[in-house]
Amino acid sequence: MEKMLSTGIKRGFPEQWLKKQKEPKIKRDEGGYYLFTVNENKKIYLEDFYAFLENTERRCLEEMKSLSEKMSNCNVDRQETLAYYNARKIIVEVVLKNVYEYYEDTTTLGVIMSPWCFGTVILEKVENQKARLSRAELLNSDLPEYPYYVLRYIDEIYKRTLLELFEFPEEAFRYRWQYTEVAKRCSKALSSITDTLTNILSLVKEYRSDSSGHAA
């Protein structure tokens, strides 16, 4: 039976596809199908990655149900309490949205990564979401007219909330710099290559121009 999330979303790279594929990046050993990532320098088993997303979805849905009940039973005058619930709900929604997107992605094997790496990706997405909400770039029906408390609580609890949802130890987010640094180094290297090629092309044009002048 094909594995899927509670919503019916199926795995982007399911077992049936893996058995037929001829992708050189995908290897297989006694542990199953895996990719070897350069930035993490380790094997990432596809089954482990998808199982992690399935468990994360389950915990997120349980948390959403709990928050919905708490918010329904909370007195409207308790603005700070409601702000806390709203902040937590926004964080969970970001996680769920990305769990669904990564789980069903069929376009690139780049979505396959270790749980800790996925966690750092979501950490940055929550930070971006918070920044956009603070600039009023996003409309959110759960935000009050003056969302100060909600934004303050997001800032205070988002790391702890993510650790709980992912069931990570505290040190999980200490390695975020590894993935960010890899991206920066790749960008810097590409920029350097581009500059070098530009300089070479300029020299070639100058050489051709000079050669044409001498020939005349």
CORSUL-V389447 format. One record per backbone hydrogen bond with DSSP energy under -1.0 kcal/mol. NH is the residue of the N-H (numbers start at 1). CO is the residue of the C=O. E is the energy in kcal/mol with one decimal. If there is no record, write none. Layout:
# CORSUL-V389447
nh = <NH;NH>
co = <CO;CO>
e = <E;E>
This chain:
# CORSUL-V389447
nh = <5;8;11;12;18;19;21;26;27;29;32;34;35;37;41;44;46;49;50;51;52;53;54;55;56;57;58;59;60;61;62;63;64;65;66;67;68;69;70;71;72;73;78;79;82;83;84;85;86;87;88;89;90;91;92;93;94;95;96;97;98;99;100;101;102;103;104;111;112;118;119;120;121;122;123;124;125;126;127;128;129;130;131;132;133;134;135;136;137;143;151;152;153;154;155;156;157;158;161;162;163;164;165;166;168;172;174;178;180;181;182;183;184;185;186;187;188;189;190;191;192;193;194;195;196;197;198;199;200;201;202;203;204;205;206;207;208;209;210;211;212;213;214;215;216>
co = <9;5;3;103;14;15;17;23;34;32;29;27;44;42;37;35;33;45;46;47;48;49;50;51;52;53;54;55;56;57;58;59;60;61;62;63;64;65;66;67;68;69;75;77;78;79;80;81;82;83;84;85;86;87;88;89;90;91;92;93;94;95;96;97;98;99;100;108;109;114;115;116;117;118;119;120;121;122;123;124;125;126;127;128;129;130;131;133;132;140;147;148;149;150;151;152;153;154;157;158;159;160;161;162;163;169;171;175;176;177;178;179;180;181;182;183;184;185;186;187;188;189;190;191;192;193;194;195;196;197;198;199;200;201;202;203;204;205;206;207;208;209;210;211;212>
e = <-2.7;-1.8;-1.1;-2.5;-2.3;-2.0;-1.9;-1.3;-2.6;-1.8;-1.7;-2.5;-2.0;-2.1;-1.2;-3.2;-1.8;-2.0;-2.5;-2.3;-2.1;-1.9;-2.3;-2.4;-2.3;-2.6;-2.0;-2.1;-2.5;-2.6;-2.0;-2.2;-2.6;-2.1;-2.1;-2.7;-2.3;-1.9;-2.3;-2.7;-1.8;-1.6;-1.9;-2.1;-2.3;-2.3;-2.1;-2.2;-2.7;-2.5;-2.3;-2.4;-2.4;-1.8;-2.3;-2.3;-1.8;-1.9;-2.7;-2.5;-1.8;-2.5;-2.4;-1.8;-2.8;-2.2;-1.8;-1.1;-1.7;-2.6;-2.5;-1.8;-1.8;-2.3;-2.2;-1.8;-1.7;-2.6;-1.9;-2.3;-2.4;-2.6;-2.1;-2.3;-2.4;-2.3;-1.2;-1.4;-3.0;-1.5;-2.5;-2.5;-2.6;-2.4;-2.1;-1.7;-2.6;-2.0;-3.0;-2.2;-2.2;-1.9;-2.5;-2.5;-2.2;-1.7;-1.4;-1.5;-2.0;-3.1;-1.8;-1.9;-2.2;-2.7;-2.5;-2.4;-2.5;-2.6;-2.5;-2.2;-2.2;-2.4;-2.5;-2.3;-2.2;-2.6;-2.3;-2.2;-2.3;-2.6;-2.1;-2.2;-2.4;-2.4;-2.3;-2.4;-2.6;-2.3;-2.6;-2.5;-2.3;-1.8;-2.1;-2.1;-1.7>
